Amino acid sequence: MSVARPVIGNVWGLVRPYWSGDDRRRAWGLLLTVMVLNLALIAIEVGFNNWNNSFYNALQNLDGGAFRRALLEFCALAAAFILVAVYAQYLQQMLQIRWRQWLTRFVLDQWLGNQAYYRIAQLDPPVDNPDQRIAEDINQFTANTLDLSLGLMRAVVTLLSFLTILWTLSGTLSFAMAGRIVSIPGYMVWVALLYSIAGSWLALKIGYPLIRLNFQQQRYEADFRFGLIRVRENAEAVALYRGEQAEHGELGRRFGLLFDNFYQLMRRQKRLTWFTSAYGQIAIIFPILVAAPRYFAKEIHLGGLMQTVSAFGQVQGAMSWLVSAYPAVADWKATVDRLMTFERGIRRADALEPVEPQCCGNRLAVHGLTLFTPDRRILLEQVQFSLAAGDSLWMRGPSGCGKSTLLKALAGIWPYASGQICLPVAQRVRFLSQRPYLPLGSLRAALCYPAKAGAIDDRQLVAILHEVGLVHFSNRLDSCESWAHVMSLGEQQRIALARVLLDPPDVLCLDEASSALDESMELLLYARIAVVMRDGILLSVGHRAGLGQHHRATLDVSRFMPAEPASAIRAMA
């Protein structure tokens, strides 16, 4: 019970939002319709069971008229079964895709909301492969949950429907034991019960490790796929480093984990298949062997025997539902575990609270800011500076001292910090990183990002491409390509700086945003940025000494490192 409660709680936490959300009326309507259709299928199965009696009795009695009537009855039952089965599956799939759509949007809201998509990578340990959990695990969860829950319902209703039939057809088994006559009413029901209990217990014992193996298999598959994507996205760097052997080794290692786990999964499934196959084959002949004594004693006719066998199969199948469904249950449980791990990761990411920037007039100020790594090592401590409109600050220091982390803290995305950050009231703040983001779509959309494509006049876009040295792209505004792969890093940085020139913010923070440019182009663009930001606040991180001429002050960040005295801004000569 102690193990079942968290599982039920986890599943309910995943199921409840949709079935109590804004689409609940449509969802419940579809679910009830699918349930009614499944109940109709069971009613038709009962009809087939009764048909067995009349059909086989007609054969035994050589009754041609009864035989023809039985054939007509079969055609009617078969037509009804086909019609109901088609729409039961169709409406179940409709319900599944609507549930998947709703749950995907719900999880995306959580993942993208409060920047959990970024913070989740800062966890220790991080949550692996969120893309797979959103794209694949949600799909498997909705499909398997519906299949298993409806399958369980069918098993219960089938059991209740055929239990009375089998009890009536079984009659009473009487035999002598120790000089006494022992009578067992409905003995076929008890035989089916014992057969099913034994089968279910063995299936659980053999198949239980499949839950862990399926969980790991999904993880290793996603890790291997992620490694392939990384090679594709960084193909140029790998080629320049001649890193094929290293990449081959890492991909081989990841596939090796996948292979080893799959081999264990394969062996465990082989054992389970040995059992389920034998169990299923024995179930075909077992009821005939058990019912045969009454048939040879002429207590039932051939039709009664076949009806008894059919009813036994339905009862035993319903009672043994777990045996046949266990591989799917194991896969479903692994999917639930992965989704719950992902959800807990999002909650942990939400619990990471970065220093919330405060509004304080028209100044950008930092007071007593201390930055930590995820393992709580101090990067910088007691950082202090203040900038007003028209000020510009160049931050410098050795690589790895925490300059970029300081900008992330200013942006409100670094959760391991303490102190106070103040930003200008009701003003636009923009941060540019060393590697710009170019969205999928047209070049026009990349230039206008994050505004909608078309927000800026084409003449301005062409003029700015000339200004940043990308005139050769001016005739490709409507071309939709993977610009992050088409353009070099320097060209991508020029696109990001072009966005600033097109729509200058009130506060601009640049984190090595021109590091891939040649020095002359860097100084040219910084001169233009200094002009458009003359009434704003400019904060830059960079290593080249030439940047100093475009800033009014400089800050040596290394002075705030733990071993150094915390110093402040010194004015440039």
Summary of the structure (lengths in Angstrom):
residues: 573
radius of gyration: 35.1
end to end distance: 74.3
largest distance: 117.3
contacts: 1746
relative contact order: 0.08
helix: 66%
strand: 12%
